[in-house]
Amino acid sequence: MTLRATIQEDMKAAMRSREAERLAAIRLLWSAVKQREVDERKELGDAEVTAVIDRMIKQRRDSIAQFEQGGRADLAAKEQQELAVLQAYMPQALTQAEVDAAVEAAIASTGAASAADMGKVMALLKPQLAGRTDLAKVSATVKARLAQPAA
């Protein structure tokens, strides 16, 4: 079953079981997916739905930090609950060892030798790792690896 279909089924299940908070979070997600489908005039695949979820997770994390900084624990708790629902739809996160292995393989396949080649390596890694790890950390890993002299 596709991720899109899973979200729809979970929305129906939350309606049946009268889980108001979970239903609200799933409806926000469904709305974002549908909006992107309307904007792009096509049905989204799993990778594109994952990108929508990833963006929503980043928004929730930012909101939580701002609410906690502003002393609004009630709003931070609501965002935290939405974050938990959204994270359930994300694929299993990669370990640092798996990320390092992917970086090494990408560097080897592109023949990257310096920081100037970082764009080629990231272009190869981005579709593989999107939604499964923080791409900013991957970028830092690639930059550090390319800064080292070849062994």
Buried (B, 14 or more C-beta within 10 A) or exposed (E): EEBBEBBBEBBEEBBEEEBEEBBBBBBBBBEBBEEBBEEEEEEBEBEBBBBBBBEBBEBBEEBBEEBBEEEBEEBBEBBBBBBEBBEEBBBEEBEEEEBBEBBEBBBEEBEBEEBEBBEBBBEBBEEEBBBBBBBEEBBEBBEEBBEEEEE
